[in-house]
Amino acid sequence: SGDYQITTTCAATESRDLQVLEALWTNMWRERKGSDTEYLATKYRIIVKRGLDDGLVHMPVLWHRDRPVGVLASFVDRDKSSLLFFVGGRDEDFQDVPVGFVLHIHNIRWAIENGIKTYDLLRGDEPYKHSLGAVDAPVRYPCIRTQSGTNLNGRLDPRCLGEALRYAHAFGKREYREEGFTSCHQVLATVPEQETAKR
């Protein structure tokens, strides 16, 4: 139907398409993710933006007329000839076509056209994945630690201070005071003037 089109995110549409992804994902997951929804949506947006900026993300958006009804963000690993589905969002009120299925089929076609051999749906065993021909595979998560078991240079990496403060807040809400104090102490050891950790 001429009412539908799929666009691929480029530099000119990146900002708009990231907003679409964040909004659709947030609406899909708000009820299940609760208070973490906004944090996770922002985190996914940052990750996908970095991938787009580095030319490592393929992101199609399905439109019905002027309305975005679905989007998928997948990482392109050319060394391993893989397209790895990372995150997506769809308008769950829109029932005219199976939005997610259409976008995954589009991704598979794009992968084939670009010489990519594997379409990886990553974690989870949702039924739709098997309907696309997915085969289960074990997933390993390496854990890298320092030999001493302490942070390098005895401090947190400055790039993870926001996450440490988020944990401190979560610990405080659950009345895990000792853990909360430890998180704040680690933040202050890295940035002594950090006002939130001082409180």
Disulfide bonds with the S-S distance in Angstrom:
none
